[in-house]
Amino acid sequence: MSPTPPSSVRRVACVGAGVIGGGWVAHFLARGYDVSAWDPAPDAEDALRRLITAAWPALEQLGPAEGASADRLTVAPALADAVADAEFVQESAPEKLELKRDLLARIDAATPPGVVIASSTSGYPMSDMQTTAATPGRLVVGHPFNPPYLIPLVEVAGGEWTDRAAVEWAAEFYAAAGKSVITMDRELPGFIANRLQEALWREALHMVANGEATVEDIDASITEGPGLRWAFMGPMLTFALAGGEGGMARMLDHFGPSLKSPWTRLAAPELDRALRDAVVDGCERAARGRTYAQLVAERDQGIIDVLRATGRLAGPAR
């Protein structure tokens, strides 16, 4: 899609330099890119440089790329200047649909032909944002998590008018830039991780509103419970281990009826054969050939490592 292969990109533009945009700037600088940033706020440059200074000690612990330096940042006086020589553009404006539409159209008009432009939107489908761009085929979603310089995940998705080649190029670029990439086959408002976070968030608000749990109870229920496992195994494979050596198939067959129990205010999907098989097959793929015993050992060691790393268990991590 882009004139430059994903692994050969050296010049990145970041439009919007707030918490997310500034986090992207810090990430790209630490990965050895030249970064040009633009933000219309009058104090944007000072705030951006403070953010990078604050983030750099953590980035040094991660191990910056060869040649990485905060000195490779240029703060441009105008949008057109920021994107004039860019080989990739990351937009991180506030979550206002009309603002996103207008800004992406302006970025599209000013960016060299063929260069992929990604939006950091946390919820809008690209189809809703690319409607006024002259060349919408190069516009994709590249949804990060805060802070982008530490959290590896980025969710990549196209819109109705996005070229598939642009989605594939963006996924390859993010992987080359050190991110963990989920490439989505279809648009989904809120994408994947935010929908899961939102479900947990809404149920937590219900419990607080109804006096069923305190804020402290809710946080502890995750940090001292399933959050320890989710850090390295995720909810699906974790549930598969609840089925013992029978895996997810046994877990669903045994605990499936509990979906009818009032454990959440979300309506459960019908656990028909198609859904059951899709979940079972997915867990088998996720296991990548590891046996039940191997997965249990991996889970147990992971929990120990997380407890030690967070100071809740004495002794060094392995």
N, C-alpha and C positions, 0 to 999 in steps of 0.2 A: 504493500500500500504506500508506504513512505519512500521517498527517494533514498533514504538511509536505512540499511538493515538494522534491526533492533539492537543487535549486539555492538554496532558501530556508532551508536548515538553518543555524542559528546556535548551537545548544547541543548539545554532544556529551558523552557520558559514556564514560569509559574505566575499565573494571573490571579490575584487575590493573595494577600499575605497575612491573614489572620492566624488563628490557632491552627487550623488545618492546612491552609496554604503555606504558612511559615514552617509547619512541620514537614511538609513536602520539600520545601527549600533545604531544610537541614538534612533530610534524608539524601537528596540528590547530591548535595555538596559532599557529604560523607562517603558517597559512592564514587566520587572523583569526577563528577560532571561540572561543566561550566553552567552557571544558572543565572538567568536574567529574570528579575521579578518586577511586577508592577502592581500597585494598589492605589486607588484614588484617595485614600485617607491622608490628610496632611502630615500625620505623625507616623505613617506606615513604615518608613525606612528605619527609624529609631526603634520602633517596637519589634520589627523583624530582626534587627541585629541583636537586640537583647534576647530574643527567643533563641537565636542560634548560639549565642554565648552560653545560655543556660543549658542548652541541649548537648553542647559539644563534649562535656565530660562523660556523659553516658555513651555518646557515639564513639569516643576513644576506647571505652571498655569493650565495645563490640568489635573494634578493629577497623578503622577507616581504610578505604581503598588506597592504593598507591597514588600519591599526588593529591589526595583529598585536602582541601583547605577552604576555610571560610572566606579567604581572600578571592576565591573564584566566583563570588557573588557580585553581580551588577544590578543595582536598582535603577530601572529605566524611568525616564521622565514621562513617558507616554506609552499607552498600550502598544501602538504600532512599533515602537522602538524595542519593546520587550520581546516581541515575537518575530521580528524581522529576519533573524538568522536561526530561528529555533528549528530543531529536528524533532521535537516533541513538545506539546503544550499541555499543561495541567491547570485547569480552571478550578478555583476554590472560592467562589463568591458566596455570599449569604444565601440561605435556602428560601429564595423568593422566585417563583416561577417566571414571572415577566422579566425580572432582572436577569435570570439565567438565559432566557430566550434571547434577549437583546444583546447580552454580553457575548454569548457564543456566536451569534451572527457577526458581531464586530470582530471577534477573534478570527473567525473563518475568513472574513474579508481581508484581514491584515497578514495572515500567516501564509508562508510560501505554499504553493500547490503540492498536494499529496501528503503533507505533514499531518499526522494523526493528532487530534485534539480530544482530550479526555476531561470529563467533569467529575469533580469529587462529590457530587450530590449524594445525600444520604437517603433519599427516598424517591425523587422524581424519576419516572422512566425517561429514557432518552427521547422516545417518540414525542413526549410532551415538550421537550426543550429544543429540538432541532427544527422546529416548524418554520423559522424565518431565516435559516442559514442558506446561503447560496449553494454550498456543496455539503449537504448533510451526510453524505456517505462516509466522511472521515470522522464524524463525531461519535464518541463512545463514552460510556460511563466507566470511570476508574475509581470505585468507592473504597476509600481507605478507612482505617480505624485510628482513633486518637490515642497516643501521638503517632503520626505516620512514620516517624523516624525510629520507632521502637516496635510497634505492632506490625507483624509481617503481612497480614492479610490485605489483599485488595480484590474486590469483586468487579469483574469486567463484563459489560453487557452492551449490546448494540440497541438501536432503535429500529423503527419500521423502515427508515430510509438509510440505515447504516450498511455499508458494504461489509460482508463477512470478512474480507481481507483486512479491514481496519481493526476488527475485533481480534483477529488472530495476531496481527502485528502488535497491538497493544499488550496482549497477554505475553507475547514473547519479550517485549521490551521490559515490562514490569519484572518478569522472571530474571532477565539479565541485570536489572537494577536491584536485585536482592529481595524481591517481594515474593510472598506465597500467594499464588494466583488461583482464584476460582473463576473459570470462564463459563458464564451462564448461557444456556441455549435459548432462553426466552426471557422476555421482560417480566419482572415481578416487582410491584411497588414495595419499596423497603428492602428489596433484594433478599438475601438469605439470612445473614447474621442479624440484621436489624429486626427482621420479623421474629426471630427467636428471642432476641433481647426484649422486644416490645411485648411479647406474650408473657414473659416473666415479670416485666415491669407492671403491666396492667393487673395481673393477679396479685402482685405485692400491694398495689394501691387499694384494691378491693379489701385485702386483709387488714390494712391499716384503717381504712374508712369504717369498717365494720367492727373494729376493736378485736379482731381475731389474732393479731400478732403486732408486735412493736417493730419499729424500724431496725432496732438492734437484733431482734429475733430473726428478721428476714435476712439481714446481711450475714449473720452467723450461720444461718441455715445453708448458705452457699459457700462461704469461705471455709467453714469447718466440715462441710459435707460434700456434695457433688462437684463443687468447684475445684476441689483438689484433683479429681479424676478428669474433669473436662479440660484441664490445662494441657493434657497430652493424649487423651484418648477420645474425647467427644461423647455425646450422649448416646448415639446409636450403638457404637461398639461396646460402651459401658453396659448398656442394657442387654446386649448379647451375652455378656458374661454372667448376667443374672440367671440365664437359662442353664448354667452349668455346662457340662460337656455336650448337651443338646443344642447349645447356642441360641440364636435368636428364634429359631423355629420353636423350640421348647418354651422359650420365654413368652412368645406371643400366644401359643396354644394354652399355656398355663395362666398367664396374667391378662390375656386379651379381654376377658369379661370385665375387668376393672375399668375399662374405658367407659363403661356405663355408670360408674360410680361418680358421685359429685365431688371429685377431687380438684376440679378447676371449673371456672365459669366459662371456659371456652368449650364450644361444642366439639365432640370428638368425631373424626371421620368413621364411616362404617368399615370395620375390619373385615373386609371380604377377602376372598382368596387372592385376588390380584394384588391388593395392598400387602397382604401377608407375604406373598412370594417376592414382591419387589423389595421389601425390607430385608427379608432373609437373604436374598441373592446379593443385595448391596453390602450386607455385613460380611458375607463370605468373601466378596472382592476386597473389602477394607482390611480383612485379616491377612491378606496376601500370603496365604499358605501357613501362617503361624497356627500352632495347635492351641487348644484351650489352655493347657498348662503353660505354654510360652506366653500367651496373652495375660494370664493371671500374674505370672512372674514380672512381666513388663509393667503391668498396672501397679503391683505392690511396690516395686522399686521406684516407680515414678512418684507415687504418693510420698514415700520416704524422702525422696530428693526434694520435692516441693516443700514438705514440712521443714526440712533442714534449711533450705534456701530462704525460707521466710522466718527463720528463727524460732520455730515452734518445736524443734527437736534438736538435741545436742549432737554434735559430731559433724564432720565434713561431708559434703555431698560426694558421691563416688566420682 
